[in-house]
Amino acid sequence: MDKNCKRIIIGIDDTDSRDGMCTTYLGALLIDELSDFCNPVGDPLLIRLNPTIPYKTRGNASVAMCFNCNDPGKLIGHVVSRISSLARMECENTNPGVVFIMEEDFGKAKPLLAEFFLRAVRDVISIDEASSLAESLGLTFRAFKNGRGLIGALAACGAMLDQEWEHTYEFLTYRKTEACGTKRFVDSDSLFEADLKTYPGTWDSVDRFNELVVCVPRSPDPVLYGIRGNTRSAVEAAVAMVRSEEIERSCVYMTNQGTDMHLLHTKGVDDILDMHSYMLEGTVAAASHTIRGGHSIFLLKDDAGKTIDCAAFEPTKNFREVVRRLVPGDRVIVCGSVMENTLNIEKLQILFLAQVVEKKNPLCPSCGKRMKSAGTGQGYRCRKCATESLEIESVQVKRDLGAGFYEVPPCARRHLAKPLIRFKDSEVPVFPGR
């Protein structure tokens, strides 16, 4: 490597809107353009941040990439120019941020930004805090409009500096500019075939139970489809089988998707905060009820007696049937994000089931038929044999549910939620089916 060549990390966030553009597309574009005068280093990163943040655009993703470059000024100028021209600045919620970290700053920046990265995935961070950190580290950065994207840009840099975290891959393909906004063409049969041949190395491309394609977005952004998997080779193998419209470009990102990185362990309801995600153990205090819209909600009680509503919303489809079968006394661990004091369930583990006892009129010992009530306070009498009894019969009901893990279907899965198929066998005692 040229002795004048410098290694530079670039972090970018918040360039998209609900009406178009995509930060991952900008990342893919920059990788191609910067490669004309710089050398890319390693895999680019796609980092999903706290999924509960209300002012996010779509998937709350930031990107980072690393280059060896002889002309840092040219690189910085090109990146800032591309963000200025392509980011959806007209959107109120689009507030881009970009950070550049020079090789000589890696050492001092790594511990603080690595911690910042994890906090950005699990916590709520202010713009002022992000700006102060960037300034204290002496980093080169640019904040557009209110600069909220600086948070994700710094987090992505932290992930690039310290890659000792569980990761997966996503192969993203992008549409030609003239096609954006029109109906996508991705052959569904080829996606189901690719899933069949590469699962479980790839996952969440389709939802077989609900017969839905999951990996093709509906929004008007440049993404055509994205295949997620455990390794680069797995996603590349799947994409090779997909039939679609012609693409403009593609990019394979290393990512924290499908890792449960957002979940915090908590001992009780008192420690739970809105806009955070948790694993919480407790006992079902009240069976679920279904409200307007098809959402099913049950009450969970922790060991201190404090309660919280846990919801399986309508988009979770068949998962709601699991929730509806829970009864008071069932011991569970729920995983999900909390908004407005309600935990939105992503998956749950049933530790053990409570016994359900049904009261029935006693059987006649002579003919074996059920006795009838003889009147208030008078017990029971067999109409055929005239046999009498004062005792009611208690019968244990067989539950159509078992201990183990249950998850929402792929069509309802959040980016960060870890599918059960990715758990080690020792971590999942029961897998109820795809």
Phi, psi and chi 1 to 4 in degrees:
 res  aa     phi    psi   chi1   chi2   chi3   chi4
   1 MET       -  138.2 -173.2  172.1   68.9      -
   2 ASP   -54.9  132.5 -171.9  -33.3      -      -
   3 LYS   -63.4  -20.1   64.8  179.0 -178.8  178.9
   4 ASN   -88.3   -4.4  -64.8  -41.6      -      -
   5 CYS   -77.1  133.4 -163.0      -      -      -
   6 LYS  -115.2  141.6  -71.3 -172.2  176.4  -67.7
   7 ARG   -87.5  131.4 -172.8  158.7  -68.1 -173.5
   8 ILE  -132.0  133.1  -56.7  172.8      -      -
   9 ILE  -102.0  135.0  -68.7  173.9      -      -
  10 ILE  -117.7  128.5  -50.9  165.4      -      -
  11 GLY  -118.9  134.6      -      -      -      -
  12 ILE  -136.1  143.0  -55.9  171.2      -      -
  13 ASP  -153.3  156.4 -171.9   26.6      -      -
  14 ASP    63.7   51.7 -154.0   11.6      -      -
  15 THR  -105.6   -7.6   63.6      -      -      -
  16 ASP   -99.0 -179.6   61.8  -19.1      -      -
  17 SER  -147.8  173.6   77.1      -      -      -
  18 ARG   -70.0  -14.3  -65.0 -170.9 -177.9  -82.5
  19 ASP  -100.6   -0.2  -62.4  -38.7      -      -
  20 GLY   158.9 -179.7      -      -      -      -
  21 MET    65.3  165.9 -169.3   47.0 -168.2      -
  22 CYS  -161.6  129.5  176.6      -      -      -
  23 THR   -62.5  -33.4  -60.3      -      -      -
  24 THR   -67.8  -32.4   69.1      -      -      -
  25 TYR   -65.8  -44.3  170.4   77.6      -      -
  26 LEU   -60.1  -40.0  178.7   58.5      -      -
  27 GLY   -61.1  -45.7      -      -      -      -
  28 ALA   -63.1  -40.5      -      -      -      -
  29 LEU   -63.3  -45.8  178.6   68.0      -      -
  30 LEU   -65.5  -37.6  -73.8  171.5      -      -
  31 ILE   -58.6  -44.1  -69.9  167.4      -      -
  32 ASP   -67.5  -44.1  -70.3  -17.7      -      -
  33 GLU   -72.3  -43.1  -67.3 -179.7  -16.3      -
  34 LEU   -69.2  -23.5  -66.2  174.9      -      -
  35 SER   -66.6  -13.6  -65.5      -      -      -
  36 ASP   -68.3  -27.0  -71.3  -18.5      -      -
  37 PHE  -135.8    5.3   59.9   94.4      -      -
  38 CYS  -135.0  163.8  -59.1      -      -      -
  39 ASN  -109.7  118.5  -65.6  -42.4      -      -
  40 PRO   -64.4  146.6    4.1   -2.5      -      -
  41 VAL  -123.0  119.5  178.9      -      -      -
  42 GLY    69.0 -169.0      -      -      -      -
  43 ASP   -85.2  140.9  -67.9  -47.6      -      -
  44 PRO   -69.0  155.0   26.6  -34.1      -      -
  45 LEU  -111.5  140.3  -57.1 -173.1      -      -
  46 LEU  -117.6  111.9  161.3   56.1      -      -
  47 ILE  -112.7  121.2  -60.3  -58.3      -      -
  48 ARG   -87.8  131.3  -63.3  -70.4  178.0 -179.3
  49 LEU  -100.6 -176.7  -52.8  173.9      -      -
  50 ASN   -44.8  115.6 -173.6  -23.3      -      -
  51 PRO   -73.4   -7.4   28.5  -35.5      -      -
  52 THR   -95.1   -4.9   67.6      -      -      -
  53 ILE   -61.7  121.4  -60.5  -61.4      -      -
  54 PRO   -72.5  -23.8   24.5  -33.1      -      -
  55 TYR   -96.7   15.7   33.6   73.4      -      -
  56 LYS   -68.2  161.3   64.7 -175.3 -179.6 -178.3
  57 THR   -84.2  -72.8   43.3      -      -      -
  58 ARG  -123.6  -84.7  -70.1 -166.3  -57.7  -88.1
  59 GLY   -93.0    3.3      -      -      -      -
  60 ASN    52.3   55.4 -151.9   16.4      -      -
  61 ALA  -113.2  143.7      -      -      -      -
  62 SER  -124.1  163.1   59.9      -      -      -
  63 VAL  -129.6  155.4  -59.5      -      -      -
  64 ALA  -142.1  148.6      -      -      -      -
  65 MET  -147.0  159.4   58.8 -154.7   78.0      -
  66 CYS  -129.7  139.4 -173.7      -      -      -
  67 PHE  -137.3  150.8  -70.5   90.0      -      -
  68 ASN   -95.9  127.0  -73.0  -33.0      -      -
  69 CYS  -144.2  137.3 -174.7      -      -      -
  70 ASN   -83.6  -18.7  -73.8  -43.7      -      -
  71 ASP  -131.1   77.6 -168.6  -15.0      -      -
  72 PRO   -55.9  -36.6  -24.7   34.5      -      -
  73 GLY   -62.4  -40.0      -      -      -      -
  74 LYS   -65.9  -42.5 -177.9  178.5  179.0 -179.3
  75 LEU   -60.7  -49.8  178.0  147.5      -      -
  76 ILE   -60.9  -44.3  -68.5  169.7      -      -
  77 GLY   -61.8  -41.3      -      -      -      -
  78 HIS   -65.6  -45.3 -175.1   86.8      -      -
  79 VAL   -63.4  -48.0  171.9      -      -      -
  80 VAL   -61.2  -40.1  170.9      -      -      -
  81 SER   -63.6  -42.5  173.5      -      -      -
  82 ARG   -67.1  -39.4  -84.8  -46.1 -144.7  173.1
  83 ILE   -63.9  -43.7  -67.0  173.9      -      -
  84 SER   -60.2  -36.8  -60.7      -      -      -
  85 SER   -89.1  -27.0   61.9      -      -      -
  86 LEU  -105.2  -26.6  -67.4  175.9      -      -
  87 ALA   -65.4  146.3      -      -      -      -
  88 ARG   -81.1   69.9  -70.5  -59.7 -173.8   97.1
  89 MET   -62.1  -25.3  -59.5  -68.5 -171.4      -
  90 GLU   -69.9  -16.2   72.2  -80.2    4.2      -
  91 CYS   -82.6  132.2  175.1      -      -      -
  92 GLU   -58.8  -35.4 -179.0 -178.4   -3.8      -
  93 ASN   -89.8    3.4  -74.9  -26.1      -      -
  94 THR   -97.8  111.6  -61.0      -      -      -
  95 ASN  -137.1   79.0  -59.9  -80.9      -      -
  96 PRO   -63.5  155.5  -21.0   33.6      -      -
  97 GLY  -142.8  143.8      -      -      -      -
  98 VAL  -139.3  139.3   58.4      -      -      -
  99 VAL  -128.0  139.7  176.6      -      -      -
 100 PHE  -121.4  125.4  -56.0   91.7      -      -
 101 ILE  -117.0  119.0  -54.8 -177.9      -      -
 102 MET   -81.5  153.7  -53.6  -57.7  171.6      -
 103 GLU   -55.2  -37.2 -172.4  169.7    6.5      -
 104 GLU   -68.5  -13.8   57.3  -93.4   27.3      -
 105 ASP  -100.5   -3.3  -64.0  -36.9      -      -
 106 PHE   -56.7  -46.6  -74.5    4.2      -      -
 107 GLY   -59.8  -50.2      -      -      -      -
 108 LYS   -73.6  -26.9   68.2  176.5 -179.0  180.0
 109 ALA   -82.4  -28.8      -      -      -      -
 110 LYS   -55.4  -54.8  178.4  178.3  175.8  177.5
 111 PRO   -63.0  -39.9   19.9  -30.9      -      -
 112 LEU   -72.2  -40.5  -68.8  174.0      -      -
 113 LEU   -76.4  -30.7  -71.3 -175.3      -      -
 114 ALA   -63.6  -41.6      -      -      -      -
 115 GLU   -67.1  -40.6  178.9 -174.5    3.6      -
 116 PHE   -61.9  -39.1 -172.9   89.0      -      -
 117 PHE   -56.8  -50.5  157.0   53.6      -      -
 118 LEU   -64.2  -38.1  -70.7  177.1      -      -
 119 ARG   -65.7  -36.3  -75.2 -168.6   55.4 -139.6
 120 ALA   -67.4  -25.2      -      -      -      -
 121 VAL   -82.3  -30.2  176.1      -      -      -
 122 ARG  -113.9  -17.2  -61.8  168.6  176.6  167.7
 123 ASP  -127.6 -176.0 -154.1  -15.2      -      -
 124 VAL  -112.8  123.6  180.0      -      -      -
 125 ILE  -120.5  139.0  -62.0  174.6      -      -
 126 SER   -85.7  158.9   70.7      -      -      -
 127 ILE   -63.9  -40.7  -59.7  169.6      -      -
 128 ASP   -61.0  -39.7  -73.7  -14.6      -      -
 129 GLU   -63.8  -41.5 -176.6  179.2   -8.3      -
 130 ALA   -65.1  -43.8      -      -      -      -
 131 SER   -62.4  -43.1  -62.2      -      -      -
 132 SER   -62.8  -40.2  -64.2      -      -      -
 133 LEU   -65.8  -45.3  178.0   58.2      -      -
 134 ALA   -61.0  -41.0      -      -      -      -
 135 GLU   -69.7  -40.4  -70.7  171.6   -5.7      -
 136 SER   -65.3  -29.1   69.2      -      -      -
 137 LEU   -87.8   -4.1  -69.8  170.9      -      -
 138 GLY    68.1   31.5      -      -      -      -
 139 LEU   -81.7  152.1  -56.0 -178.8      -      -
 140 THR   -83.4  123.6  -60.3      -      -      -
 141 PHE  -150.5  164.7   67.4   93.3      -      -
 142 ARG  -139.5  126.8  175.9   75.9 -177.3  -87.3
 143 ALA  -113.0  121.0      -      -      -      -
 144 PHE   -95.5  142.1  -62.6   80.4      -      -
 145 LYS    54.4 -125.3  -63.1  169.2   65.6  179.6
 146 ASN   -81.7   -6.0   73.8   17.3      -      -
 147 GLY    76.4   19.0      -      -      -      -
 148 ARG   -60.4  -30.1 -174.8  175.0  -71.6  121.0
 149 GLY   -63.6  -13.3      -      -      -      -
 150 LEU   -62.3  -30.7 -171.1   58.8      -      -
 151 ILE   -62.0  -53.0  -61.1  169.7      -      -
 152 GLY   -67.6  -34.9      -      -      -      -
 153 ALA   -63.6  -43.7      -      -      -      -
 154 LEU   -65.9  -39.8  -76.0  167.8      -      -
 155 ALA   -62.7  -42.4      -      -      -      -
 156 ALA   -65.1  -37.5      -      -      -      -
 157 CYS   -63.8  -40.0  -71.7      -      -      -
 158 GLY   -62.2  -38.5      -      -      -      -
 159 ALA   -67.0  -37.1      -      -      -      -
 160 MET   -69.2  -36.2 -177.6   65.4   83.3      -
 161 LEU   -71.5  -31.0  -76.3  166.4      -      -
 162 ASP  -133.8   96.2 -175.6    6.3      -      -
 163 GLN   -97.1   26.3  -64.4 -173.8   11.6      -
 164 GLU   -84.5   52.3  -63.8  -59.7  -46.4      -
 165 TRP  -133.8  152.9   39.7  -88.4      -      -
 166 GLU   -60.4  136.1 -178.7 -176.7    1.4      -
 167 HIS  -138.2  159.6   63.0  -90.6      -      -
 168 THR  -131.4 -170.3   60.4      -      -      -
 169 TYR  -133.2  151.7  -70.5   84.5      -      -
 170 GLU  -135.3  128.5 -177.5  165.8   14.0      -
 171 PHE   -96.5  109.4 -166.5  131.5      -      -
 172 LEU  -104.6  134.3  -78.0  159.4      -      -
 173 THR  -114.7  149.0   62.4      -      -      -
 174 TYR  -126.8  145.1  -59.0   97.3      -      -
 175 ARG   -79.0  158.0  -48.0 -175.6   73.7 -169.8
 176 LYS   -66.8  147.8  -72.6 -177.1  169.3  -66.0
 177 THR   -54.2  -43.1  -57.5      -      -      -
 178 GLU   -69.3  -16.1   58.6  -90.4   22.0      -
 179 ALA   -88.6  -20.3      -      -      -      -
 180 CYS   -59.3  133.5  -68.7      -      -      -
 181 GLY    95.9  -14.3      -      -      -      -
 182 THR   -97.0  171.2   64.2      -      -      -
 183 LYS   -66.1  132.7 -174.3  176.7 -179.8  179.8
 184 ARG   -74.5  148.1  -70.3  171.2  173.1   83.0
 185 PHE  -118.2  108.0  169.9   67.6      -      -
 186 VAL  -133.5  120.5 -176.1      -      -      -
 187 ASP   -65.6  117.1 -176.6   73.4      -      -
 188 SER   -63.2  -40.9  -63.1      -      -      -
 189 ASP   -59.9  -38.7  -70.5  -18.1      -      -
 190 SER   -68.1  -32.2   70.3      -      -      -
 191 LEU   -68.9  -42.5  -72.1  171.9      -      -
 192 PHE   -65.6  -36.7  -84.3   88.3      -      -
 193 GLU   -66.4  -44.5  179.6 -176.0    1.0      -
 194 ALA   -61.8  -40.7      -      -      -      -
 195 ASP   -63.3  -42.9  173.1   76.4      -      -
 196 LEU   -61.2  -38.4 -176.0   65.4      -      -
 197 LYS   -87.8  -18.5  -67.7 -178.1  176.5  178.4
 198 THR  -116.5  -12.9   61.1      -      -      -
 199 TYR   -66.8  138.6 -177.8   88.7      -      -
 200 PRO   -91.9    9.8   35.0  -35.7      -      -
 201 GLY   -63.0  -32.4      -      -      -      -
 202 THR  -116.7  158.8   66.4      -      -      -
 203 TRP  -154.7  156.7   29.3  -92.6      -      -
 204 ASP    62.5   25.3  -72.6    2.4      -      -
 205 SER   -77.5  -38.7  -62.0      -      -      -
 206 VAL  -135.9  164.9  -61.1      -      -      -
 207 ASP  -117.0   99.6 -177.3  -25.1      -      -
 208 ARG   -68.4  -37.5  -69.6 -171.1  174.5  -86.1
 209 PHE   -62.9  -44.3 -175.4   90.9      -      -
 210 ASN   -95.1    2.7  -67.5  -64.8      -      -
 211 GLU    53.8   51.6  -62.4 -177.2  -17.5      -
 212 LEU  -126.6  146.3  -65.9  170.5      -      -
 213 VAL   -85.1  131.0  168.9      -      -      -
 214 VAL  -106.8  -30.0  176.6      -      -      -
 215 CYS   -86.8    3.0   64.5      -      -      -
 216 VAL  -109.0  115.8  179.3      -      -      -
 217 PRO   -71.2  161.7   25.8  -32.9      -      -
 218 ARG  -104.3  -14.2  -62.5 -174.8 -179.4   89.8
 219 SER   -75.3  161.8   52.6      -      -      -
 220 PRO   -83.1   29.3   30.8  -35.5      -      -
 221 ASP   -85.6  175.4   60.4   77.0      -      -
 222 PRO   -74.7  -10.5  -13.0   26.9      -      -
 223 VAL   -68.2  130.1  175.7      -      -      -
 224 LEU   -88.5  -54.8 -179.3   59.0      -      -
 225 TYR  -160.1  163.0   64.9   88.6      -      -
 226 GLY  -138.6  130.9      -      -      -      -
 227 ILE  -107.5  125.5  -57.8  -68.5      -      -
 228 ARG  -104.1  144.8  -63.3  173.9 -174.7  175.8
 229 GLY  -165.2  177.3      -      -      -      -
 230 ASN   -79.8  -26.5  -63.9  -34.3      -      -
 231 THR  -137.8  160.6   62.6      -      -      -
 232 ARG   -61.4  -42.5  171.9 -176.1  -80.7  -89.6
 233 SER   -63.8  -34.1   59.4      -      -      -
 234 ALA   -67.5  -45.1      -      -      -      -
 235 VAL   -70.4  -33.4  -63.1      -      -      -
 236 GLU   -66.4  -38.6  -71.4  174.4  -20.1      -
 237 ALA   -64.8  -40.5      -      -      -      -
 238 ALA   -66.6  -45.8      -      -      -      -
 239 VAL   -61.1  -33.4  167.5      -      -      -
 240 ALA   -62.8  -19.0      -      -      -      -
 241 MET   -96.5   -8.5  -57.4  177.7 -156.0      -
 242 VAL   -85.1  133.6  178.1      -      -      -
 243 ARG  -103.8  128.5  -62.6 -176.0  -67.1  -86.5
 244 SER  -155.5  178.0   72.0      -      -      -
 245 GLU   -62.8  164.4   64.9 -174.5   63.5      -
 246 GLU   -65.3  138.9 -172.3  176.9   -2.7      -
 247 ILE  -101.1  156.0   65.9  170.4      -      -
 248 GLU   -83.9  -44.0  177.0 -168.2  -75.4      -
 249 ARG  -162.4  172.0   69.7 -176.3   72.0 -113.5
 250 SER  -146.7  166.4   63.9      -      -      -
 251 CYS  -157.5  137.5 -174.1      -      -      -
 252 VAL  -102.0  118.2  179.8      -      -      -
 253 TYR  -104.9  141.3  -77.9   98.8      -      -
 254 MET   -84.4  138.8 -168.0  168.3   86.6      -
 255 THR  -148.0  163.4  173.9      -      -      -
 256 ASN   -95.7   11.3   62.8  -19.1      -      -
 257 GLN   -64.1  145.9  -66.0  172.2  157.9      -
 258 GLY    68.3   30.8      -      -      -      -
 259 THR  -120.1   -9.6   64.1      -      -      -
 260 ASP    63.1   23.2  -83.2  -11.2      -      -
 261 MET   -61.9  -21.9 -174.7 -178.6  -77.1      -
 262 HIS   -80.2  -13.4   60.8  -47.4      -      -
 263 LEU   -82.3  134.1  -65.1  178.8      -      -
 264 LEU  -108.1  139.7  -63.5  164.3      -      -
 265 HIS   -80.5  134.4  -68.2  -96.1      -      -
 266 THR  -137.0  146.0 -178.5      -      -      -
 267 LYS   -87.4  -21.1  -67.1 -177.3  177.5  179.9
 268 GLY  -165.6  169.0      -      -      -      -
 269 VAL   -63.1  -32.9  172.9      -      -      -
 270 ASP   -61.8  -23.6  -81.9  -12.4      -      -
 271 ASP   -88.8   -4.0  -64.2  -30.8      -      -
 272 ILE   -83.4  135.5  -75.3  176.7      -      -
 273 LEU  -121.4  147.0  -59.7  171.9      -      -
 274 ASP   -59.9  154.0  -94.4    5.5      -      -
 275 MET    64.5   30.7  -64.9 -167.7  -68.7      -
 276 HIS  -135.6  164.6  -67.8   71.9      -      -
 277 SER  -124.0  142.1  -56.7      -      -      -
 278 TYR  -140.2  161.3  -62.7   96.2      -      -
 279 MET  -111.4  120.4  -64.0  178.2   62.3      -
 280 LEU  -132.1  125.7  172.6   65.1      -      -
 281 GLU   -97.1  140.4 -177.9  174.7  -17.0      -
 282 GLY  -171.8 -171.7      -      -      -      -
 283 THR  -117.9  136.8  -57.3      -      -      -
 284 VAL   -63.6  121.4  176.1      -      -      -
 285 ALA   -96.2  -27.4      -      -      -      -
 286 ALA  -149.9  137.5      -      -      -      -
 287 ALA   -62.0  159.7      -      -      -      -
 288 SER   -69.3  153.1   74.4      -      -      -
 289 HIS  -128.9  148.7   61.5  -76.3      -      -
 290 THR  -104.3  127.3  -60.2      -      -      -
 291 ILE  -103.8  175.4   62.5  173.9      -      -
 292 ARG   -55.0  134.7 -176.1  176.8 -179.8  180.0
 293 GLY   100.4   -8.4      -      -      -      -
 294 GLY    87.1   14.2      -      -      -      -
 295 HIS   -83.9  133.7  -44.5  -55.9      -      -
 296 SER  -109.2  130.3  -66.2      -      -      -
 297 ILE  -131.4  132.1  -57.8  172.2      -      -
 298 PHE  -125.4  163.1   70.7   90.4      -      -
 299 LEU  -100.3  127.1 -167.1   65.7      -      -
 300 LEU  -110.5  135.1 -174.7   72.0      -      -
 301 LYS  -114.1  130.7  179.1  173.4   65.0  176.1
 302 ASP   -84.5 -178.0   67.5   13.9      -      -
 303 ASP   -72.0  -13.1  -68.1  -22.0      -      -
 304 ALA   -93.0    0.4      -      -      -      -
 305 GLY    89.3    2.9      -      -      -      -
 306 LYS   -84.1  147.4  -58.8  -62.2  178.1   64.4
 307 THR  -122.3  157.6   59.8      -      -      -
 308 ILE  -148.9  143.8 -172.3  170.9      -      -
 309 ASP   -74.2  136.1  -76.7  -27.7      -      -
 310 CYS  -121.0  127.8  -62.1      -      -      -
 311 ALA  -120.2  137.7      -      -      -      -
 312 ALA  -109.6  103.0      -      -      -      -
 313 PHE   -77.1  162.2  -68.7  104.3      -      -
 314 GLU   -50.2  -40.6 -171.4  -79.3  -29.0      -
 315 PRO   -61.7  -14.3  -27.0   37.4      -      -
 316 THR   -78.8   -1.8   61.9      -      -      -
 317 LYS    50.9 -119.7  -54.4  -60.0  179.6 -174.2
 318 ASN   -64.8  -19.3   43.5  -58.3      -      -
 319 PHE   -60.6  -28.8  177.0   73.9      -      -
 320 ARG   -61.2  -26.5  -67.7  172.6  -63.0  167.8
 321 GLU   -66.3  -33.1  -67.9  -54.7  -45.5      -
 322 VAL   -64.2  -47.6  175.1      -      -      -
 323 VAL   -61.3  -38.5  167.2      -      -      -
 324 ARG   -70.2  -17.5  -70.7  165.0 -177.7  167.0
 325 ARG   -92.6   -5.6  -67.7  170.4 -173.5  162.9
 326 LEU   -71.8  146.5  -65.2  173.6      -      -
 327 VAL  -131.8  160.1  -58.4      -      -      -
 328 PRO   -53.8  133.9  -28.8   37.1      -      -
 329 GLY   104.0  -18.6      -      -      -      -
 330 ASP   -65.8  137.2  -71.4  -16.6      -      -
 331 ARG  -102.2  124.7 -173.0   73.5  174.6  179.0
 332 VAL  -140.0  161.6  -60.4      -      -      -
 333 ILE  -117.2  124.1  -63.2  174.1      -      -
 334 VAL  -107.4  143.5  -68.6      -      -      -
 335 CYS  -123.4  131.9  -57.3      -      -      -
 336 GLY   166.3 -178.0      -      -      -      -
 337 SER  -101.4  147.3  -61.0      -      -      -
 338 VAL  -108.3  124.2  177.1      -      -      -
 339 MET  -136.6  131.9  -68.3  -65.1  -69.2      -
 340 GLU    52.8   45.0  -62.4  179.9   -5.7      -
 341 ASN    62.6   22.2  -62.2  -46.6      -      -
 342 THR  -125.5  131.5  -61.9      -      -      -
 343 LEU   -90.0  119.0 -169.8  145.5      -      -
 344 ASN   -85.4  106.7  179.0   -1.9      -      -
 345 ILE   -72.3  130.6  -51.3  171.0      -      -
 346 GLU  -101.6  -36.6  -64.9  168.2    2.3      -
 347 LYS  -161.7  163.1   55.4  179.2  164.4  -82.0
 348 LEU  -144.5  154.6   64.0   82.6      -      -
 349 GLN  -116.7  124.9 -178.7 -175.5    9.0      -
 350 ILE   -88.7  116.2  -61.3  175.6      -      -
 351 LEU   -80.8  -47.4  -60.7  174.9      -      -
 352 PHE  -157.7  157.0   61.8   81.8      -      -
 353 LEU  -104.0  140.2  -64.5  169.2      -      -
 354 ALA   -73.1  151.3      -      -      -      -
 355 GLN   -76.7  135.2  -72.4 -170.6   -2.1      -
 356 VAL  -110.4  121.9  175.6      -      -      -
 357 VAL  -112.4  132.6  175.5      -      -      -
 358 GLU  -110.8  132.6 -173.3  177.6   82.4      -
 359 LYS   -87.9  129.7  -58.2  -66.8 -174.1 -179.3
 360 LYS  -134.1  152.7  -68.6 -174.5  176.2 -178.4
 361 ASN   -60.0  144.9  -69.5   -1.2      -      -
 362 PRO   -67.7  156.3   24.5  -34.2      -      -
 363 LEU   -82.7  143.0  -68.9  171.7      -      -
 364 CYS   -72.6  125.8  173.0      -      -      -
 365 PRO   -67.5  -16.4   23.9  -32.5      -      -
 366 SER   -90.4  -51.4  -61.4      -      -      -
 367 CYS  -107.0  -11.0   67.5      -      -      -
 368 GLY    81.3    3.6      -      -      -      -
 369 LYS   -90.8  159.8  -68.9 -174.0  177.5 -178.5
 370 ARG   -70.5  134.9  -66.4  -80.4  172.3 -163.1
 371 MET   -75.3  163.1  -62.1 -178.1 -177.0      -
 372 LYS  -109.4  158.1  -57.4  -64.3 -178.1 -178.5
 373 SER   -64.3  135.3  173.5      -      -      -
 374 ALA   -90.5    1.5      -      -      -      -
 375 GLY   122.3  165.0      -      -      -      -
 376 THR   -58.6  120.5  -57.1      -      -      -
 377 GLY    75.9    7.1      -      -      -      -
 378 GLN  -109.8    7.7  -61.1 -178.6   53.4      -
 379 GLY    78.2 -145.9      -      -      -      -
 380 TYR  -133.4  150.5  -56.9   89.1      -      -
 381 ARG  -140.9  137.3 -179.1 -178.7  -61.9  112.1
 382 CYS   -82.1  122.3  177.3      -      -      -
 383 ARG   -66.6  -26.4  -68.4  179.7  178.5  177.6
 384 LYS   -85.4  -46.0  179.1 -179.7  178.3 -178.9
 385 CYS  -101.7  -11.0  -53.6      -      -      -
 386 ALA    66.7   14.7      -      -      -      -
 387 THR   -69.4  143.1  -52.8      -      -      -
 388 GLU  -120.4  153.8  -65.0 -176.7  -11.1      -
 389 SER  -154.7  144.8  174.8      -      -      -
 390 LEU  -100.2  -10.7  -65.3  175.2      -      -
 391 GLU   -95.5  130.3  -59.5  -65.5  -32.1      -
 392 ILE   -85.8  152.2 -163.8  165.9      -      -
 393 GLU   -96.2  134.4 -175.4  178.0  -10.9      -
 394 SER  -104.7  122.1  -64.0      -      -      -
 395 VAL  -119.4  125.9  179.1      -      -      -
 396 GLN   -74.3  128.9 -174.6  173.3  -28.5      -
 397 VAL   -87.8  133.2  177.4      -      -      -
 398 LYS   -76.0  124.3 -175.8  177.4  180.0  179.9
 399 ARG   -82.5  135.3  -56.4  -79.3  -58.4  -84.0
 400 ASP   -91.4   52.6   54.9  -10.9      -      -
 401 LEU  -156.7  148.6 -160.5   60.2      -      -
 402 GLY  -129.2  163.2      -      -      -      -
 403 ALA   -66.9  150.0      -      -      -      -
 404 GLY   136.4 -170.0      -      -      -      -
 405 PHE   -93.9  144.8  -81.8   81.4      -      -
 406 TYR  -136.8  145.1  -63.0   83.9      -      -
 407 GLU  -136.3  159.8   65.2 -176.8  -11.4      -
 408 VAL   -68.7  156.6  -57.6      -      -      -
 409 PRO   -71.2  163.2   26.9  -35.0      -      -
 410 PRO   -54.2  -33.2  -29.7   36.7      -      -
 411 CYS   -67.1  -16.0   65.3      -      -      -
 412 ALA  -114.8    5.3      -      -      -      -
 413 ARG   -77.3  135.4 -175.9  128.5   46.8 -132.8
 414 ARG   -78.6  158.0  -69.2  179.1  124.9  164.8
 415 HIS   -55.5  -42.3  -60.6  -66.8      -      -
 416 LEU   -84.2  -18.9  -79.7  163.9      -      -
 417 ALA   -64.1  133.4      -      -      -      -
 418 LYS   -86.4  117.6 -172.6  172.4 -175.1  175.3
 419 PRO   -64.9  148.8  -16.2   29.3      -      -
 420 LEU   -60.0  -29.9  -65.9 -175.9      -      -
 421 ILE   -64.4  -19.2 -166.3   62.0      -      -
 422 ARG   -89.0   -8.8  -64.8 -154.9   62.4 -114.3
 423 PHE   -76.1  152.0  -79.8   70.5      -      -
 424 LYS   -69.3  151.4  -62.7  175.3 -177.5  176.7
 425 ASP   -54.7  -36.0  -69.1  -18.1      -      -
 426 SER   -69.5  -17.9   59.9      -      -      -
 427 GLU   -89.5  -17.5  -64.7  176.2  -49.7      -
 428 VAL  -124.8   97.4 -173.8      -      -      -
 429 PRO   -68.7  -29.0   22.0  -30.7      -      -
 430 VAL  -138.2  130.5  172.5      -      -      -
 431 PHE  -121.2  109.0  177.1   54.5      -      -
 432 PRO   -78.5   11.8   28.9  -35.1      -      -
 433 GLY   116.5  159.8      -      -      -      -
 434 ARG   -79.3      -  -71.3 -175.4   62.9 -169.7
